[in-house]
Amino acid sequence: MLIHSFISSQIRRTVCVLAIASITVIGTVPSLRAEQPSVDSLLQHFDNVIFGSEYEEVKSAVRVQKWMSPIRVSISAMHGTMLNKPGGKRELKLERVRPSSEQVDMIRKHLTTLVKITGASSEKSDKKNGKPANFVIKFVPRLVMGQPFLAKDVDPQILKRLGGPGVCYFLTRSVSTGAMFRSLIVVNNELPVDQMDACLLEEMTQAMGMPNDSDIIKPSIFNQASTQRSLSDNDVIMLKTLYDKRLPAGTPRRDALRIGRSILNEHLGG
């Protein structure tokens, strides 16, 4: 798993956070139960996945970001056909298709899990009544994963970089208070089903406000080599801590770690 995180400058008092996660190998999934880690280790893991950044040139988040409004999912899919053109040229013809039942079921399964763990709410989108989809998932051919039309308000060079590995990536937006209001997940629709499932779980989980990788705690969906298709006990603790009401969106990092330590200690029975 490779993750790149980006934070752009404020636009109309809004921070745009973009992240990518790529899964290249699906192997035997390890046991999701492991020896109980210490509070210190869990806190460092928590710090990494919420406030960390893999690259020196990428600005890290400084405040807690998470969903405060209902999540409204939309799912779309595209099919690509390569056409031969005169002169030996080739052109990719795209057409919208209905997402497969497998794709829909995977998303429903992971969303149900995330909502149950975090306490976040979800509802059907209703654009006519001011409730458009805000958690958008697109299945597209690998060749178009970095194309500008997928996210017209994002720097095309960033999209090209995100789509380069050809697996999946996510982008999220939040206001200056830390409340998230939009996520976009792009998935290569040519992936094997097991890899697509693992990829969706990872991107949907990280789009909840935990964008970075960390290998401090294992097993964890945030490990760089993770290919898990279900959350580990440690991942559940991370999500419950982030969405604890004592840790509001917008909480500065220093305060978040102080409060987070207390919450984690409770989860470990301390």
C-alpha positions in Angstrom: 0.0 0.0 0.0 1.4 3.4 -1.0 -0.2 6.6 0.2 0.5 10.1 -0.8 -1.3 12.9 1.1 -1.7 16.5 0.0 -3.2 19.6 1.6 -3.8 22.6 -0.6 -4.1 26.2 0.4 -7.4 27.4 1.7 -10.0 28.1 -0.9 -13.0 30.1 0.3 -12.1 29.1 3.9 -12.0 25.4 2.8 -9.1 23.0 3.1 -8.8 20.3 0.5 -7.1 17.0 1.5 -6.1 14.5 -1.1 -4.8 11.0 -0.5 -4.0 7.9 -2.5 -3.8 4.3 -1.5 -2.6 1.6 -3.8 -2.7 -2.1 -3.2 -0.5 -4.2 -5.5 -0.5 -7.7 -4.0 -3.2 -9.8 -2.4 -1.9 -12.5 -0.3 -3.0 -14.5 2.7 -4.7 -12.2 5.1 -3.2 -12.5 8.6 -5.2 -12.9 11.8 -6.9 -9.7 12.7 -6.4 -10.3 16.4 -3.0 -9.7 17.9 -1.4 -9.1 21.3 -2.9 -6.0 22.9 -0.7 -3.0 22.2 0.2 -0.3 24.8 -1.6 3.0 25.1 1.7 4.7 24.0 1.9 2.6 20.8 -1.8 3.1 20.0 -1.5 6.9 20.5 1.6 7.1 18.2 -0.3 5.1 15.6 -3.3 7.4 16.0 -1.1 10.4 15.6 0.5 9.0 12.5 -2.7 8.2 10.6 -4.5 11.5 11.4 -1.7 14.0 11.5 1.2 12.3 9.7 2.6 12.8 6.2 4.9 10.7 4.2 6.6 13.5 2.4 8.5 16.5 3.8 7.1 18.8 1.1 3.5 17.8 2.1 1.8 19.8 4.8 0.3 17.6 7.5 -3.1 18.1 9.1 -3.0 20.2 12.2 -6.6 19.7 13.4 -9.0 16.7 13.7 -11.1 16.2 10.5 -14.1 14.0 10.4 -17.7 13.7 9.2 -20.2 15.7 11.1 -23.0 15.8 8.5 -24.8 12.7 7.1 -22.9 10.7 4.5 -24.7 10.3 1.2 -23.2 7.8 -1.2 -23.3 7.7 -4.9 -21.8 5.0 -7.1 -21.1 5.2 -10.8 -19.1 3.1 -13.3 -17.6 3.5 -16.7 -16.5 0.9 -19.3 -13.8 1.6 -21.8 -13.3 0.1 -25.3 -10.1 0.7 -27.2 -10.9 1.6 -30.9 -8.5 1.5 -33.8 -8.4 4.7 -35.7 -7.0 5.6 -39.2 -3.2 6.0 -39.3 -2.6 3.4 -36.6 -3.9 5.5 -33.8 -6.0 4.2 -31.0 -8.8 5.9 -29.0 -10.4 4.9 -25.7 -14.2 5.1 -26.0 -16.0 5.5 -22.6 -19.5 4.7 -21.7 -21.4 4.9 -18.5 -22.6 1.5 -17.2 -24.4 0.2 -14.2 -22.2 -0.7 -11.2 -22.1 -4.4 -10.7 -24.0 -6.0 -7.8 -20.7 -7.1 -6.3 -19.4 -3.5 -6.3 -22.6 -2.2 -4.7 -22.6 -5.0 -2.1 -18.9 -4.3 -1.1 -19.6 -0.6 -0.6 -22.8 -1.3 1.4 -20.9 -3.8 3.6 -18.1 -1.4 4.4 -20.3 1.6 4.8 -22.5 -0.3 7.3 -19.4 -1.3 9.3 -18.0 2.3 9.3 -21.3 3.9 10.3 -21.8 1.4 13.1 -18.3 1.9 14.5 -18.1 5.7 14.2 -21.7 6.7 14.9 -21.7 8.8 11.8 -25.0 8.9 10.0 -25.9 8.1 6.4 -28.9 8.9 4.3 -30.0 8.8 0.7 -29.0 11.6 -1.6 -31.8 14.0 -2.7 -30.3 16.6 -5.0 -33.7 18.3 -5.6 -34.1 19.0 -1.9 -30.5 20.2 -1.3 -29.0 16.9 -0.3 -26.6 15.9 -3.1 -24.3 12.9 -2.8 -21.1 13.8 -0.8 -19.4 10.4 -0.7 -18.8 9.7 -4.4 -17.4 6.4 -5.6 -16.4 6.0 -9.2 -15.3 2.7 -10.9 -13.3 3.6 -14.0 -10.8 2.0 -16.4 -7.2 2.2 -15.4 -6.3 4.4 -18.3 -8.6 7.2 -17.2 -7.9 7.2 -13.4 -5.8 10.3 -13.6 -8.0 12.3 -16.1 -9.1 15.8 -15.1 -12.8 15.2 -15.7 -12.9 13.0 -12.6 -12.3 16.0 -10.4 -12.4 19.3 -12.2 -11.6 21.4 -9.1 -8.3 19.5 -8.5 -4.9 20.3 -10.1 -4.6 18.0 -13.1 -1.0 17.2 -12.2 -2.1 15.9 -8.8 -4.7 13.8 -10.4 -2.2 12.3 -12.8 0.1 11.4 -9.9 -2.8 9.9 -7.9 -4.0 7.8 -10.8 -0.5 6.7 -11.8 -0.3 3.4 -9.8 -3.6 2.4 -11.4 -5.3 0.9 -8.3 -7.4 3.4 -6.2 -7.3 6.7 -4.5 -9.4 9.1 -2.5 -9.8 12.9 -2.1 -11.6 14.6 0.7 -12.6 18.2 1.5 -13.3 19.7 4.9 -14.1 23.2 6.1 -11.7 25.1 8.4 -13.6 23.8 11.4 -12.5 20.3 10.5 -16.0 19.1 9.4 -15.7 17.0 6.3 -18.2 17.6 3.5 -17.0 15.7 0.4 -15.1 12.6 -0.5 -14.3 11.1 -3.9 -13.0 7.6 -4.3 -11.7 6.4 -7.6 -11.2 2.7 -8.2 -9.8 0.7 -11.1 -12.7 -1.4 -12.3 -10.4 -3.9 -13.8 -9.1 -5.1 -10.4 -9.8 -8.7 -9.2 -12.8 -8.8 -6.8 -10.7 -9.5 -3.7 -8.3 -6.7 -4.4 -11.1 -4.3 -5.2 -12.8 -5.2 -1.9 -9.6 -4.6 0.1 -9.0 -1.3 -1.8 -12.6 -0.1 -1.1 -12.3 -0.8 2.6 -9.1 1.0 2.9 -10.1 4.1 0.9 -13.5 4.4 2.6 -12.0 4.0 6.0 -9.3 6.6 5.3 -11.9 9.0 3.8 -13.5 9.1 7.3 -10.6 11.3 8.4 -7.6 9.1 8.8 -5.5 9.7 5.6 -2.0 8.5 6.4 -0.2 5.2 6.8 1.4 3.8 9.9 3.3 0.5 10.6 3.5 1.0 14.4 0.6 -1.3 15.1 0.0 -4.5 13.3 -2.3 -5.8 12.0 -3.9 -2.6 10.8 -5.5 -1.4 7.6 -3.1 1.5 7.8 0.0 -0.7 7.4 1.8 0.0 4.2 1.6 -3.7 3.1 -2.0 -4.2 4.3 -4.3 -6.2 2.1 -7.1 -6.7 4.7 -10.7 -7.1 3.7 -12.0 -6.4 7.2 -10.9 -4.1 10.0 -8.7 -5.3 12.8 -9.4 -4.7 16.4 -6.8 -2.0 16.4 -8.6 -0.2 13.4 -11.9 -0.3 15.3 -10.2 1.4 18.3 -8.7 4.1 16.0 -12.1 4.9 14.5 -13.9 4.9 17.8 -11.4 7.2 19.3 -11.5 9.6 16.3 -15.3 9.7 16.5 -15.6 10.0 20.2 -17.7 13.0 21.1 -14.9 14.2 23.5 -12.8 14.8 20.4 -14.6 17.3 18.2 -13.8 18.1 14.6 -11.3 21.0 14.6 -9.5 20.0 17.8 -5.8 21.0 17.5 -3.3 18.2 17.3 -1.8 18.8 20.8 -5.2 18.7 22.5 -6.3 15.8 20.3 -3.4 13.6 21.5 -4.1 14.5 25.1 -7.8 13.7 24.8 -7.0 10.7 22.6 -4.7 9.1 25.3 -7.6 9.2 27.8 -10.0 7.6 25.3 -7.5 4.9 24.3 -6.8 4.1 27.9 -10.5 3.4 28.4 -10.6 1.1 25.3 -7.8 -0.9 26.8 -9.5 -1.1 30.1 -7.0 1.1 31.9 
